[in-house]
Amino acid sequence: MATAAINAIAAPLRAYGAVVLDGYDEPHAELMALVWGPLFDREHARALLDRRPGYVPRVLHDVQQAADLFDRLAEEERNRLRMLILRHRSRWDNAGATH
C-alpha cells in the first residue's frame, strides 16, 4: 500500500498525466526522468508542461507541491515510487500486447 506522500505525489499525474504525456513514445520513461535523481527534476517537469500551455496554470502548483514532497522523501520511499512507476509500465505494456 502506498504511503500518503506517494499518493499525494501521484495525484497530479492521475489528474493530468494522460494529457501532459500524450504523444510520448515512452511516458513512463518521462516519469522516471522526473524522479530518477535525489531531487525531483523540476526543469524536466516544466518542459513537459510547456508542451501543453493551456494546462500549465492548472497543473504547475500541484506539480510543485509533488516535487517538494518528493524531495523530502526518504530514499526508501523514493525507490518505492520508482518501483511503482516500473510496475505500472509493465502492466501498461502487457495490456497493450493483448489488444
DALIN-V722252 format. One record per residue. N is the residue number from 1. PSI is psi in radians with two decimals (* if undefined). Layout:
# DALIN-V722252
n->(N/N)
psi->(PSI/PSI)
This chain:
# DALIN-V722252
n->(1/2/3/4/5/6/7/8/9/10/11/12/13/14/15/16/17/18/19/20/21/22/23/24/25/26/27/28/29/30/31/32/33/34/35/36/37/38/39/40/41/42/43/44/45/46/47/48/49/50/51/52/53/54/55/56/57/58/59/60/61/62/63/64/65/66/67/68/69/70/71/72/73/74/75/76/77/78/79/80/81/82/83/84/85/86/87/88/89/90/91/92/93/94/95/96/97/98/99)
psi->(2.32/2.60/2.91/-0.66/-0.75/-0.70/-0.70/-0.64/-0.67/-0.29/-0.83/-0.59/-0.74/-0.66/-0.69/-0.11/-0.72/-0.65/-0.82/-0.67/0.02/2.32/-0.17/2.39/-0.61/1.29/-0.57/-0.58/-0.64/-0.72/-0.76/-0.61/-0.57/-0.59/0.19/-0.71/-3.05/-0.32/2.60/2.33/1.56/-0.57/-0.75/-0.69/-0.76/-0.68/-0.69/-0.77/-0.59/-0.36/-0.31/1.20/-0.51/-0.38/-0.30/-0.89/-0.63/-0.57/-0.52/-0.80/-0.77/-0.70/-0.68/-0.76/-0.74/-0.71/-0.78/-0.71/-0.79/-0.77/-0.45/-0.14/2.59/2.72/-0.64/-0.72/-0.61/-0.77/-0.65/-0.75/-0.75/-0.72/-0.63/-0.69/-0.78/-0.67/-0.73/-0.71/-0.74/-0.76/-0.71/-0.82/-0.72/-0.67/-0.69/-0.54/-0.39/-0.11/*)
